[in-house]
């Protein structure tokens, strides 16, 4: 099969990722949470949850008009990215920048292959 024959050829990844079905999104979130919480002690988990809620609320106040003006109109994708941003910021506040980067890279490694092999992209 030629690459041009793939369903996702020439389409922005954000359009596919923003359109993932709820079950698949839940699966990716579950894997992500398992990895993040696997690196945290019990008190750190509580602190991380506290900061995650605060950062998620803060992310809702970010002005995205510049992104929208440049053509990024997939709100589901933007919401998902803001949630990732809030998670990273919360983890960073609990374990520091270096550890947070390491943890989030592990999350990306664990979820990227599955996301790229999602049937919506390949069929």
N, CA, C and O atoms as a Tinker XYZ file with bonds, in Angstrom:
   492  protein
     1  N      0.831000   -1.173000    0.000000    73     2
     2  CA     0.000000    0.000000    0.000000    64     1     3
     3  C      0.884000    1.248000    0.000000    63     2     4     5
     4  O      1.852000    1.326000    0.757000    81     3
     5  N      0.556000    2.208000   -0.835000    73     3     6
     6  CA     1.294000    3.465000   -0.875000    64     5     7
     7  C      0.813000    4.375000    0.242000    63     6     8     9
     8  O     -0.339000    4.310000    0.671000    81     7
     9  N      1.719000    5.220000    0.701000    73     7    10
    10  CA     1.370000    6.116000    1.802000    64     9    11
    11  C      0.200000    7.026000    1.437000    63    10    12    13
    12  O     -0.598000    7.387000    2.302000    81    11
    13  N      0.095000    7.392000    0.185000    73    11    14
    14  CA    -0.996000    8.262000   -0.260000    64    13    15
    15  C     -2.366000    7.607000   -0.118000    63    14    16    17
    16  O     -3.388000    8.292000   -0.148000    81    15
    17  N     -2.391000    6.280000    0.036000    73    15    18
    18  CA    -3.641000    5.539000    0.148000    64    17    19
    19  C     -4.163000    5.463000    1.584000    63    18    20    21
    20  O     -5.304000    5.061000    1.810000    81    19
    21  N     -3.331000    5.849000    2.550000    73    19    22
    22  CA    -3.784000    5.853000    3.933000    64    21    23
    23  C     -4.839000    6.925000    4.124000    63    22    24    25
    24  O     -4.760000    8.008000    3.544000    81    23
    25  N     -5.819000    6.611000    4.940000    73    23    26
    26  CA    -6.942000    7.514000    5.182000    64    25    27
    27  C     -6.474000    8.868000    5.705000    63    26    28    29
    28  O     -7.061000    9.896000    5.368000    81    27
    29  N     -5.444000    8.881000    6.508000    73    27    30
    30  CA    -4.987000   10.119000    7.132000    64    29    31
    31  C     -4.001000   10.925000    6.316000    63    30    32    33
    32  O     -3.550000   11.978000    6.766000    81    31
    33  N     -3.658000   10.463000    5.136000    73    31    34
    34  CA    -2.652000   11.165000    4.335000    64    33    35
    35  C     -3.130000   12.578000    3.991000    63    34    36    37
    36  O     -4.221000   12.757000    3.450000    81    35
    37  N     -2.313000   13.570000    4.308000    73    35    38
    38  CA    -2.624000   14.950000    3.964000    64    37    39
    39  C     -3.594000   15.647000    4.900000    63    38    40    41
    40  O     -3.972000   16.793000    4.658000    81    39
    41  N     -4.004000   14.972000    5.967000    73    39    42
    42  CA    -4.948000   15.557000    6.918000    64    41    43
    43  C     -4.198000   15.858000    8.216000    63    42    44    45
    44  O     -3.380000   15.056000    8.667000    81    43
    45  N     -4.480000   17.003000    8.806000    73    43    46
    46  CA    -3.815000   17.396000   10.051000    64    45    47
    47  C     -4.069000   16.362000   11.149000    63    46    48    49
    48  O     -5.195000   15.901000   11.331000    81    47
    49  N     -3.025000   16.011000   11.864000    73    47    50
    50  CA    -3.156000   15.053000   12.962000    64    49    51
    51  C     -4.157000   15.562000   14.001000    63    50    52    53
    52  O     -4.855000   14.771000   14.636000    81    51
    53  N     -4.224000   16.866000   14.168000    73    51    54
    54  CA    -5.151000   17.421000   15.151000    64    53    55
    55  C     -6.597000   17.098000   14.805000    63    54    56    57
    56  O     -7.423000   16.922000   15.701000    81    55
    57  N     -6.914000   17.016000   13.511000    73    55    58
    58  CA    -8.281000   16.678000   13.120000    64    57    59
    59  C     -8.623000   15.234000   13.469000    63    58    60    61
    60  O     -9.759000   14.926000   13.828000    81    59
    61  N     -7.628000   14.348000   13.360000    73    59    62
    62  CA    -7.871000   12.959000   13.746000    64    61    63
    63  C     -7.923000   12.817000   15.262000    63    62    64    65
    64  O     -8.836000   12.197000   15.808000    81    63
    65  N     -6.937000   13.397000   15.934000    73    63    66
    66  CA    -6.869000   13.262000   17.390000    64    65    67
    67  C     -8.083000   13.910000   18.055000    63    66    68    69
    68  O     -8.614000   13.375000   19.029000    81    67
    69  N     -8.515000   15.031000   17.548000    73    67    70
    70  CA    -9.694000   15.692000   18.094000    64    69    71
    71  C    -10.970000   14.908000   17.880000    63    70    72    73
    72  O    -11.965000   15.126000   18.572000    81    71
    73  N    -10.944000   13.988000   16.916000    73    71    74
    74  CA   -12.135000   13.198000   16.615000    64    73    75
    75  C    -12.122000   11.779000   17.157000    63    74    76    77
    76  O    -12.962000   10.962000   16.781000    81    75
    77  N    -11.170000   11.478000   18.042000    73    75    78
    78  CA   -11.137000   10.141000   18.629000    64    77    79
    79  C    -12.431000    9.873000   19.378000    63    78    80    81
    80  O    -13.025000   10.769000   19.977000    81    79
    81  N    -12.850000    8.624000   19.329000    73    79    82
    82  CA   -14.059000    8.245000   20.050000    64    81    83
    83  C    -13.795000    8.277000   21.559000    63    82    84    85
    84  O    -12.655000    8.103000   21.989000    81    83
    85  N    -14.833000    8.497000   22.358000    73    83    86
    86  CA   -14.664000    8.618000   23.817000    64    85    87
    87  C    -13.991000    7.414000   24.472000    63    86    88    89
    88  O    -13.233000    7.577000   25.428000    81    87
    89  N    -14.257000    6.214000   23.973000    73    87    90
    90  CA   -13.640000    5.022000   24.559000    64    89    91
    91  C    -12.120000    5.040000   24.373000    63    90    92    93
    92  O    -11.366000    4.691000   25.282000    81    91
    93  N    -11.685000    5.455000   23.179000    73    91    94
    94  CA   -10.248000    5.493000   22.916000    64    93    95
    95  C     -9.583000    6.584000   23.747000    63    94    96    97
    96  O     -8.495000    6.376000   24.284000    81    95
    97  N    -10.227000    7.744000   23.857000    73    95    98
    98  CA    -9.686000    8.822000   24.693000    64    97    99
    99  C     -9.564000    8.361000   26.141000    63    98   100   101
   100  O     -8.566000    8.648000   26.802000    81    99
   101  N    -10.568000    7.653000   26.634000    73    99   102
   102  CA   -10.548000    7.154000   28.010000    64   101   103
   103  C     -9.390000    6.173000   28.199000    63   102   104   105
   104  O     -8.734000    6.176000   29.240000    81   103
   105  N     -9.145000    5.343000   27.202000    73   103   106
   106  CA    -8.052000    4.368000   27.274000    64   105   107
   107  C     -6.700000    5.083000   27.358000    63   106   108   109
   108  O     -5.850000    4.718000   28.171000    81   107
   109  N     -6.507000    6.094000   26.521000    73   107   110
   110  CA    -5.258000    6.848000   26.527000    64   109   111
   111  C     -5.077000    7.566000   27.870000    63   110   112   113
   112  O     -3.973000    7.591000   28.414000    81   111
   113  N     -6.145000    8.144000   28.399000    73   111   114
   114  CA    -6.075000    8.823000   29.694000    64   113   115
   115  C     -5.721000    7.842000   30.808000    63   114   116   117
   116  O     -4.937000    8.161000   31.702000    81   115
   117  N     -6.304000    6.652000   30.748000    73   115   118
   118  CA    -6.044000    5.637000   31.777000    64   117   119
   119  C     -4.567000    5.245000   31.780000    63   118   120   121
   120  O     -3.948000    5.142000   32.839000    81   119
   121  N     -4.014000    5.028000   30.599000    73   119   122
   122  CA    -2.595000    4.681000   30.488000    64   121   123
   123  C     -1.737000    5.825000   31.029000    63   122   124   125
   124  O     -0.782000    5.601000   31.772000    81   123
   125  N     -2.090000    7.044000   30.649000    73   123   126
   126  CA    -1.327000    8.222000   31.088000    64   125   127
   127  C     -1.348000    8.365000   32.601000    63   126   128   129
   128  O     -0.307000    8.577000   33.222000    81   127
   129  N     -2.528000    8.249000   33.194000    73   127   130
   130  CA    -2.656000    8.382000   34.647000    64   129   131
   131  C     -1.875000    7.297000   35.372000    63   130   132   133
   132  O     -1.239000    7.559000   36.392000    81   131
   133  N     -1.924000    6.086000   34.846000    73   131   134
   134  CA    -1.214000    4.971000   35.475000    64   133   135
   135  C      0.289000    5.256000   35.515000    63   134   136   137
   136  O      0.954000    5.005000   36.520000    81   135
   137  N      0.804000    5.778000   34.418000    73   135   138
   138  CA     2.237000    6.084000   34.364000    64   137   139
   139  C      2.579000    7.212000   35.333000    63   138   140   141
   140  O      3.506000    7.092000   36.134000    81   139
   141  N      1.827000    8.306000   35.254000    73   139   142
   142  CA     2.110000    9.457000   36.115000    64   141   143
   143  C      2.017000    9.067000   37.584000    63   142   144   145
   144  O      2.944000    9.323000   38.353000    81   143
   145  N      0.910000    8.451000   37.978000    73   143   146
   146  CA     0.735000    8.106000   39.391000    64   145   147
   147  C      1.702000    7.007000   39.846000    63   146   148   149
   148  O      1.985000    6.884000   41.038000    81   147
   149  N      2.201000    6.218000   38.908000    73   147   150
   150  CA     3.191000    5.205000   39.250000    64   149   151
   151  C      4.511000    5.791000   39.714000    63   150   152   153
   152  O      5.308000    5.108000   40.358000    81   151
   153  N      4.744000    7.053000   39.388000    73   151   154
   154  CA     5.982000    7.736000   39.796000    64   153   155
   155  C      5.811000    8.559000   41.070000    63   154   156   157
   156  O      6.776000    9.145000   41.561000    81   155
   157  N      4.602000    8.609000   41.605000    73   155   158
   158  CA     4.340000    9.496000   42.727000    64   157   159
   159  C      4.037000    8.730000   44.019000    63   158   160   161
   160  O      3.390000    7.683000   44.003000    81   159
   161  N      4.515000    9.271000   45.122000    73   159   162
   162  CA     4.178000    8.749000   46.449000    64   161   163
   163  C      2.751000    9.190000   46.785000    63   162   164   165
   164  O      2.218000   10.093000   46.139000    81   163
   165  N      2.129000    8.564000   47.787000    73   163   166
   166  CA     0.741000    8.911000   48.112000    64   165   167
   167  C      0.473000   10.410000   48.315000    63   166   168   169
   168  O     -0.494000   10.930000   47.759000    81   167
   169  N      1.290000   11.104000   49.083000    73   167   170
   170  CA     1.077000   12.549000   49.293000    64   169   171
   171  C      1.296000   13.335000   48.003000    63   170   172   173
   172  O      0.632000   14.343000   47.763000    81   171
   173  N      2.218000   12.875000   47.186000    73   171   174
   174  CA     2.451000   13.550000   45.905000    64   173   175
   175  C      1.236000   13.408000   44.989000    63   174   176   177
   176  O      0.925000   14.319000   44.221000    81   175
   177  N      0.554000   12.273000   45.069000    73   175   178
   178  CA    -0.647000   12.072000   44.259000    64   177   179
   179  C     -1.728000   13.073000   44.641000    63   178   180   181
   180  O     -2.414000   13.621000   43.778000    81   179
   181  N     -1.872000   13.303000   45.933000    73   179   182
   182  CA    -2.864000   14.275000   46.403000    64   181   183
   183  C     -2.486000   15.678000   45.938000    63   182   184   185
   184  O     -3.335000   16.428000   45.456000    81   183
   185  N     -1.213000   16.030000   46.082000    73   183   186
   186  CA    -0.748000   17.350000   45.624000    64   185   187
   187  C     -0.906000   17.494000   44.122000    63   186   188   189
   188  O     -1.297000   18.552000   43.629000    81   187
   189  N     -0.598000   16.420000   43.392000    73   187   190
   190  CA    -0.712000   16.469000   41.936000    64   189   191
   191  C     -2.161000   16.701000   41.533000    63   190   192   193
   192  O     -2.425000   17.509000   40.643000    81   191
   193  N     -3.105000   16.013000   42.163000    73   191   194
   194  CA    -4.517000   16.174000   41.843000    64   193   195
   195  C     -4.960000   17.610000   42.125000    63   194   196   197
   196  O     -5.663000   18.216000   41.317000    81   195
   197  N     -4.552000   18.144000   43.261000    73   195   198
   198  CA    -4.875000   19.529000   43.612000    64   197   199
   199  C     -4.366000   20.490000   42.534000    63   198   200   201
   200  O     -5.113000   21.334000   42.039000    81   199
   201  N     -3.091000   20.350000   42.182000    73   199   202
   202  CA    -2.515000   21.245000   41.177000    64   201   203
   203  C     -3.116000   21.019000   39.797000    63   202   204   205
   204  O     -3.257000   21.967000   39.024000    81   203
   205  N     -3.465000   19.803000   39.481000    73   203   206
   206  CA    -4.078000   19.518000   38.181000    64   205   207
   207  C     -5.397000   20.277000   38.043000    63   206   208   209
   208  O     -5.648000   20.889000   37.005000    81   207
   209  N     -6.231000   20.247000   39.062000    73   207   210
   210  CA    -7.510000   20.963000   39.029000    64   209   211
   211  C     -7.264000   22.463000   38.873000    63   210   212   213
   212  O     -7.914000   23.122000   38.062000    81   211
   213  N     -6.324000   22.996000   39.651000    73   211   214
   214  CA    -6.005000   24.427000   39.551000    64   213   215
   215  C     -5.498000   24.786000   38.158000    63   214   216   217
   216  O     -5.923000   25.789000   37.584000    81   215
   217  N     -4.603000   23.984000   37.614000    73   215   218
   218  CA    -4.024000   24.263000   36.302000    64   217   219
   219  C     -5.058000   24.078000   35.189000    63   218   220   221
   220  O     -5.043000   24.809000   34.199000    81   219
   221  N     -5.940000   23.117000   35.349000    73   219   222
   222  CA    -7.000000   22.910000   34.352000    64   221   223
   223  C     -7.927000   24.126000   34.323000    63   222   224   225
   224  O     -8.310000   24.592000   33.250000    81   223
   225  N     -8.279000   24.628000   35.479000    73   223   226
   226  CA    -9.109000   25.841000   35.535000    64   225   227
   227  C     -8.371000   27.036000   34.943000    63   226   228   229
   228  O     -8.966000   27.862000   34.250000    81   227
   229  N     -7.085000   27.124000   35.218000    73   227   230
   230  CA    -6.277000   28.219000   34.662000    64   229   231
   231  C     -6.188000   28.113000   33.145000    63   230   232   233
   232  O     -6.217000   29.125000   32.445000    81   231
   233  N     -6.081000   26.897000   32.642000    73   231   234
   234  CA    -5.945000   26.711000   31.189000    64   233   235
   235  C     -7.193000   27.162000   30.434000    63   234   236   237
   236  O     -7.119000   27.535000   29.263000    81   235
   237  N     -8.330000   27.125000   31.106000    73   235   238
   238  CA    -9.575000   27.540000   30.467000    64   237   239
   239  C     -9.624000   29.047000   30.220000    63   238   240   241
   240  O    -10.455000   29.531000   29.452000    81   239
   241  N     -8.732000   29.778000   30.874000    73   239   242
   242  CA    -8.693000   31.229000   30.708000    64   241   243
   243  C     -7.666000   31.679000   29.670000    63   242   244   245
   244  O     -7.523000   32.876000   29.425000    81   243
   245  N     -6.950000   30.733000   29.059000    73   243   246
   246  CA    -5.941000   31.082000   28.059000    64   245   247
   247  C     -6.637000   31.574000   26.792000    63   246   248   249
   248  O     -7.589000   30.956000   26.316000    81   247
   249  N     -6.160000   32.669000   26.264000    73   247   250
   250  CA    -6.709000   33.235000   25.034000    64   249   251
   251  C     -6.152000   32.452000   23.839000    63   250   252   253
   252  O     -4.956000   32.504000   23.554000    81   251
   253  N     -7.020000   31.741000   23.159000    73   251   254
   254  CA    -6.615000   30.927000   22.012000    64   253   255
   255  C     -6.981000   31.575000   20.673000    63   254   256   257
   256  O     -6.939000   30.923000   19.629000    81   255
   257  N     -7.336000   32.845000   20.712000    73   255   258
   258  CA    -7.794000   33.506000   19.485000    64   257   259
   259  C     -6.715000   33.515000   18.399000    63   258   260   261
   260  O     -7.036000   33.403000   17.216000    81   259
   261  N     -5.446000   33.647000   18.782000    73   259   262
   262  CA    -4.366000   33.634000   17.797000    64   261   263
   263  C     -4.286000   32.281000   17.087000    63   262   264   265
   264  O     -4.105000   32.222000   15.871000    81   263
   265  N     -4.421000   31.193000   17.855000    73   263   266
   266  CA    -4.410000   29.853000   17.251000    64   265   267
   267  C     -5.593000   29.677000   16.303000    63   266   268   269
   268  O     -5.448000   29.145000   15.202000    81   267
   269  N     -6.745000   30.122000   16.737000    73   267   270
   270  CA    -7.945000   30.000000   15.903000    64   269   271
   271  C     -7.806000   30.823000   14.625000    63   270   272   273
   272  O     -8.239000   30.398000   13.555000    81   271
   273  N     -7.206000   31.990000   14.743000    73   271   274
   274  CA    -7.003000   32.845000   13.573000    64   273   275
   275  C     -6.072000   32.191000   12.559000    63   274   276   277
   276  O     -6.159000   32.461000   11.361000    81   275
   277  N     -5.185000   31.334000   13.042000    73   275   278
   278  CA    -4.248000   30.624000   12.154000    64   277   279
   279  C     -4.833000   29.330000   11.607000    63   278   280   281
   280  O     -4.164000   28.599000   10.876000    81   279
   281  N     -6.091000   29.048000   11.966000    73   279   282
   282  CA    -6.763000   27.885000   11.391000    64   281   283
   283  C     -6.995000   26.717000   12.329000    63   282   284   285
   284  O     -7.613000   25.729000   11.933000    81   283
   285  N     -6.515000   26.803000   13.570000    73   283   286
   286  CA    -6.707000   25.708000   14.523000    64   285   287
   287  C     -8.097000   25.847000   15.128000    63   286   288   289
   288  O     -8.285000   26.564000   16.110000    81   287
   289  N     -9.058000   25.165000   14.544000    73   287   290
   290  CA   -10.441000   25.323000   14.964000    64   289   291
   291  C    -11.021000   24.074000   15.632000    63   290   292   293
   292  O    -12.183000   24.077000   16.037000    81   291
   293  N    -10.242000   23.032000   15.747000    73   291   294
   294  CA   -10.722000   21.781000   16.339000    64   293   295
   295  C    -10.724000   21.908000   17.859000    63   294   296   297
   296  O     -9.704000   21.675000   18.508000    81   295
   297  N    -11.873000   22.279000   18.425000    73   295   298
   298  CA   -11.970000   22.538000   19.856000    64   297   299
   299  C    -11.683000   21.300000   20.701000    63   298   300   301
   300  O    -11.088000   21.405000   21.773000    81   299
   301  N    -12.101000   20.138000   20.227000    73   299   302
   302  CA   -11.836000   18.904000   20.981000    64   301   303
   303  C    -10.328000   18.674000   21.112000    63   302   304   305
   304  O     -9.845000   18.267000   22.169000    81   303
   305  N     -9.599000   18.935000   20.044000    73   303   306
   306  CA    -8.143000   18.787000   20.081000    64   305   307
   307  C     -7.525000   19.818000   21.028000    63   306   308   309
   308  O     -6.649000   19.486000   21.826000    81   307
   309  N     -7.981000   21.059000   20.937000    73   307   310
   310  CA    -7.453000   22.106000   21.807000    64   309   311
   311  C     -7.715000   21.782000   23.273000    63   310   312   313
   312  O     -6.836000   21.953000   24.117000    81   311
   313  N     -8.915000   21.317000   23.574000    73   311   314
   314  CA    -9.250000   20.949000   24.952000    64   313   315
   315  C     -8.343000   19.835000   25.460000    63   314   316   317
   316  O     -7.899000   19.856000   26.608000    81   315
   317  N     -8.078000   18.870000   24.598000    73   315   318
   318  CA    -7.222000   17.746000   24.976000    64   317   319
   319  C     -5.796000   18.229000   25.235000    63   318   320   321
   320  O     -5.156000   17.780000   26.186000    81   319
   321  N     -5.297000   19.129000   24.407000    73   319   322
   322  CA    -3.946000   19.644000   24.586000    64   321   323
   323  C     -3.840000   20.477000   25.861000    63   322   324   325
   324  O     -2.825000   20.428000   26.556000    81   323
   325  N     -4.890000   21.242000   26.167000    73   323   326
   326  CA    -4.892000   22.023000   27.404000    64   325   327
   327  C     -4.894000   21.106000   28.628000    63   326   328   329
   328  O     -4.299000   21.433000   29.655000    81   327
   329  N     -5.559000   19.966000   28.515000    73   327   330
   330  CA    -5.552000   19.001000   29.617000    64   329   331
   331  C     -4.153000   18.417000   29.804000    63   330   332   333
   332  O     -3.694000   18.253000   30.934000    81   331
   333  N     -3.474000   18.102000   28.694000    73   331   334
   334  CA    -2.093000   17.610000   28.786000    64   333   335
   335  C     -1.197000   18.672000   29.425000    63   334   336   337
   336  O     -0.360000   18.363000   30.273000    81   335
   337  N     -1.382000   19.910000   29.014000    73   335   338
   338  CA    -0.605000   21.015000   29.555000    64   337   339
   339  C     -0.825000   21.149000   31.056000    63   338   340   341
   340  O      0.128000   21.339000   31.812000    81   339
   341  N     -2.073000   21.052000   31.486000    73   339   342
   342  CA    -2.394000   21.136000   32.914000    64   341   343
   343  C     -1.752000   19.980000   33.674000    63   342   344   345
   344  O     -1.256000   20.163000   34.786000    81   343
   345  N     -1.761000   18.786000   33.074000    73   343   346
   346  CA    -1.154000   17.634000   33.737000    64   345   347
   347  C      0.351000   17.843000   33.895000    63   346   348   349
   348  O      0.907000   17.601000   34.967000    81   347
   349  N      1.009000   18.295000   32.820000    73   347   350
   350  CA     2.452000   18.525000   32.910000    64   349   351
   351  C      2.758000   19.577000   33.969000    63   350   352   353
   352  O      3.661000   19.390000   34.784000    81   351
   353  N      2.022000   20.672000   33.964000    73   351   354
   354  CA     2.261000   21.737000   34.923000    64   353   355
   355  C      2.073000   21.244000   36.349000    63   354   356   357
   356  O      2.852000   21.598000   37.235000    81   355
   357  N      1.055000   20.435000   36.579000    73   355   358
   358  CA     0.805000   19.893000   37.916000    64   357   359
   359  C      1.928000   18.952000   38.343000    63   358   360   361
   360  O      2.412000   19.030000   39.472000    81   359
   361  N      2.337000   18.075000   37.451000    73   359   362
   362  CA     3.427000   17.141000   37.769000    64   361   363
   363  C      4.699000   17.921000   38.060000    63   362   364   365
   364  O      5.432000   17.605000   38.997000    81   363
   365  N      4.953000   18.940000   37.254000    73   363   366
   366  CA     6.143000   19.777000   37.442000    64   365   367
   367  C      6.151000   20.427000   38.826000    63   366   368   369
   368  O      7.202000   20.509000   39.463000    81   367
   369  N      5.003000   20.883000   39.291000    73   367   370
   370  CA     4.922000   21.525000   40.608000    64   369   371
   371  C      5.183000   20.529000   41.741000    63   370   372   373
   372  O      5.597000   20.920000   42.833000    81   371
   373  N      4.940000   19.249000   41.480000    73   371   374
   374  CA     5.108000   18.226000   42.518000    64   373   375
   375  C      6.512000   17.622000   42.515000    63   374   376   377
   376  O      7.088000   17.403000   43.581000    81   375
   377  N      7.073000   17.350000   41.329000    73   375   378
   378  CA     8.353000   16.632000   41.269000    64   377   379
   379  C      9.486000   17.423000   40.610000    63   378   380   381
   380  O     10.615000   16.936000   40.545000    81   379
   381  N      9.209000   18.609000   40.130000    73   379   382
   382  CA    10.241000   19.410000   39.471000    64   381   383
   383  C     10.258000   19.192000   37.969000    63   382   384   385
   384  O      9.680000   18.235000   37.454000    81   383
   385  N     10.929000   20.092000   37.283000    73   383   386
   386  CA    10.918000   20.105000   35.821000    64   385   387
   387  C     11.536000   18.848000   35.211000    63   386   388   389
   388  O     10.930000   18.215000   34.346000    81   387
   389  N     12.723000   18.492000   35.654000    73   387   390
   390  CA    13.429000   17.356000   35.047000    64   389   391
   391  C     12.639000   16.057000   35.183000    63   390   392   393
   392  O     12.485000   15.316000   34.212000    81   391
   393  N     12.146000   15.784000   36.373000    73   391   394
   394  CA    11.363000   14.564000   36.587000    64   393   395
   395  C     10.057000   14.610000   35.806000    63   394   396   397
   396  O      9.628000   13.602000   35.243000    81   395
   397  N      9.428000   15.778000   35.771000    73   395   398
   398  CA     8.174000   15.917000   35.027000    64   397   399
   399  C      8.395000   15.654000   33.541000    63   398   400   401
   400  O      7.588000   14.976000   32.904000    81   399
   401  N      9.475000   16.182000   32.991000    73   399   402
   402  CA     9.784000   15.929000   31.577000    64   401   403
   403  C      9.993000   14.440000   31.328000    63   402   404   405
   404  O      9.510000   13.899000   30.333000    81   403
   405  N     10.703000   13.791000   32.217000    73   403   406
   406  CA    10.947000   12.356000   32.078000    64   405   407
   407  C      9.644000   11.562000   32.136000    63   406   408   409
   408  O      9.427000   10.654000   31.333000    81   407
   409  N      8.777000   11.909000   33.089000    73   407   410
   410  CA     7.495000   11.212000   33.236000    64   409   411
   411  C      6.619000   11.434000   32.008000    63   410   412   413
   412  O      6.032000   10.485000   31.488000    81   411
   413  N      6.528000   12.670000   31.542000    73   411   414
   414  CA     5.661000   12.969000   30.401000    64   413   415
   415  C      6.209000   12.356000   29.107000    63   414   416   417
   416  O      5.437000   11.984000   28.224000    81   415
   417  N      7.521000   12.252000   28.995000    73   415   418
   418  CA     8.093000   11.543000   27.835000    64   417   419
   419  C      7.704000   10.074000   27.872000    63   418   420   421
   420  O      7.411000    9.475000   26.837000    81   419
   421  N      7.704000    9.505000   29.054000    73   419   422
   422  CA     7.270000    8.115000   29.209000    64   421   423
   423  C      5.802000    7.957000   28.804000    63   422   424   425
   424  O      5.431000    6.976000   28.161000    81   423
   425  N      4.976000    8.928000   29.185000    73   423   426
   426  CA     3.561000    8.907000   28.794000    64   425   427
   427  C      3.440000    8.959000   27.272000    63   426   428   429
   428  O      2.689000    8.189000   26.674000    81   427
   429  N      4.182000    9.867000   26.657000    73   427   430
   430  CA     4.119000    9.988000   25.190000    64   429   431
   431  C      4.588000    8.709000   24.503000    63   430   432   433
   432  O      3.982000    8.261000   23.530000    81   431
   433  N      5.668000    8.127000   25.012000    73   431   434
   434  CA     6.164000    6.880000   24.423000    64   433   435
   435  C      5.126000    5.767000   24.521000    63   434   436   437
   436  O      4.970000    4.969000   23.597000    81   435
   437  N      4.423000    5.723000   25.640000    73   435   438
   438  CA     3.450000    4.656000   25.868000    64   437   439
   439  C      2.171000    4.836000   25.051000    63   438   440   441
   440  O      1.500000    3.853000   24.735000    81   439
   441  N      1.828000    6.063000   24.709000    73   439   442
   442  CA     0.553000    6.310000   24.033000    64   441   443
   443  C      0.684000    6.639000   22.551000    63   442   444   445
   444  O     -0.285000    6.492000   21.806000    81   443
   445  N      1.851000    7.078000   22.110000    73   443   446
   446  CA     1.994000    7.540000   20.724000    64   445   447
   447  C      1.778000    6.434000   19.701000    63   446   448   449
   448  O      1.060000    6.629000   18.720000    81   447
   449  N      2.388000    5.281000   19.918000    73   447   450
   450  CA     2.255000    4.201000   18.929000    64   449   451
   451  C      0.800000    3.782000   18.778000    63   450   452   453
   452  O      0.312000    3.587000   17.665000    81   451
   453  N      0.124000    3.647000   19.890000    73   451   454
   454  CA    -1.282000    3.244000   19.846000    64   453   455
   455  C     -2.128000    4.294000   19.122000    63   454   456   457
   456  O     -3.027000    3.961000   18.349000    81   455
   457  N     -1.827000    5.548000   19.384000    73   455   458
   458  CA    -2.576000    6.631000   18.743000    64   457   459
   459  C     -2.326000    6.651000   17.239000    63   458   460   461
   460  O     -3.254000    6.845000   16.454000    81   459
   461  N     -1.074000    6.452000   16.841000    73   459   462
   462  CA    -0.746000    6.476000   15.415000    64   461   463
   463  C     -1.283000    5.253000   14.678000    63   462   464   465
   464  O     -1.478000    5.289000   13.463000    81   463
   465  N     -1.519000    4.184000   15.408000    73   463   466
   466  CA    -2.065000    2.970000   14.799000    64   465   467
   467  C     -3.580000    2.893000   14.935000    63   466   468   469
   468  O     -4.188000    1.870000   14.622000    81   467
   469  N     -4.179000    3.970000   15.400000    73   467   470
   470  CA    -5.647000    4.013000   15.549000    64   469   471
   471  C     -6.288000    3.744000   14.193000    63   470   472   473
   472  O     -5.864000    4.318000   13.190000    81   471
   473  N     -7.301000    2.881000   14.145000    73   471   474
   474  CA    -7.933000    2.510000   12.867000    64   473   475
   475  C     -8.420000    3.716000   12.054000    63   474   476   477
   476  O     -8.473000    3.649000   10.826000    81   475
   477  N     -8.765000    4.784000   12.707000    73   475   478
   478  CA    -9.246000    5.959000   11.988000    64   477   479
   479  C     -8.174000    6.531000   11.069000    63   478   480   481
   480  O     -8.488000    7.142000   10.047000    81   479
   481  N     -6.907000    6.333000   11.433000    73   479   482
   482  CA    -5.813000    6.816000   10.594000    64   481   483
   483  C     -5.463000    5.841000    9.478000    63   482   484   485
   484  O     -5.075000    6.260000    8.388000    81   483
   485  N     -5.593000    4.567000    9.736000    73   483   486
   486  CA    -5.073000    3.573000    8.816000    64   485   487
   487  C     -6.070000    3.068000    7.775000    63   486   488   489
   488  O     -5.669000    2.710000    6.668000    81   487
   489  N     -7.320000    3.035000    8.101000    73   487   490
   490  CA    -8.300000    2.402000    7.201000    64   489   491
   491  C     -8.790000    3.372000    6.146000    63   490   492
   492  O     -9.615000    3.008000    5.308000    81   491
